[in-house]
Amino acid sequence: MQFHKLLPTPKNPMTSSSPNPQARNPLHGLTLEKIVTELADHYGWEGLGERIAIRCFTHDPSVGSSLKFLRKTPWAREKVESLYLFMLRDIKRAEING
């Protein structure tokens, strides 16, 4: 009679007790609508259009038209997400420096 060594069962990443891999991602859980709204509130549409020169920010801008464009255009969405992260760092830096 042969005995086979029992191998440990692999952990399922979905049920593992390891920390959430998205825990340190500041964009996790945010909707694109919230990101665009916060950017427009912080910079204004004109300032947003100066920082990211896309038509949905420079010509008759609105959250709705911006969302429609950004959902179809990955490169523009990446720029918006990058600017949002920059804005968060800038706000945090301003709070620290008083």
N, C-alpha and C positions, 0 to 999 in steps of 0.2 A: 504494500500500500504506500503510495506516494503522498506526501503532504505538500501542498503548495503554500508558499509564503503569501500571506494576506497583505495586499498593498493598501495603504490608506486611501480612502475615497477622496477624489479631488473636491475641493471646496467650490461651491457654486458662488460666483461673484455677486449674484443677486441676493443671496441669503447669508453671505459671509458676515462675520461680526467686524470685519475690517472697516475703517472709516470710509465715508462716502468719497469716491474719487472726485466728485464735483464740489466738495466742501470748500475748497480754496478758490474756486472759480467765481469771481464777482458777478459774472453774467448769468450764472445758474439761477433759474427760477424767474428771470426777468423776461417780460414780453418785449417784442420789438416796439410795440406801441408805447410802453413805459419808457424805453430808452429814448425814442424820438421825442416824446413829450418832455422828458427831463432836459434833453439837450436844447430843445426850442425854448424852454423856460429859462435855462441858464444863459444861453448865448443870444437868444432871439433868432428869428428866421434869417435876418440879414447876416448876423454873425455866423450862423450855421452855414449859410451859403458861401461866405467868405472862406471858411475853414474847409468845406467840402463842396467843390464847385460842381454840383449836379442840379439839373433843371428843377427837380421837385423841391429844392430848397430856395431857388432863386426866382422862379416865375410862379406867382400865385400859389405860394406854399400852403400846405395843410397836412395834418397828420395823416389823413386818409390817403391822399395822393402819394405821400412819401412811403407809407406802408406798402401800397400797391407796387411801387417801383422797387423798393428795397427787397421785397420778397421774391422778386423775379431776377434780381441782379446781385449775385454773390459778392462781386468785388466792391460794390457800393456799400453793401451791408457790412462787410469787413471794415471799411473805412469808418462807418458810423459806430460800430462796436469799439473800434480803436479809439476814436475821439471820446466816446463815453468813458472808457477806462482812463484816458488822459484827464478828463474832467474830474473823475473821482479822486485821482492822485492829486490834482491841483487843489481841490477842495480840502482834502486831508492835510496837504502841506500848509495851506492857509490857516487851518485850525491849529496846527502845531505851532506855527510861527506867530500866532495871535494877531 
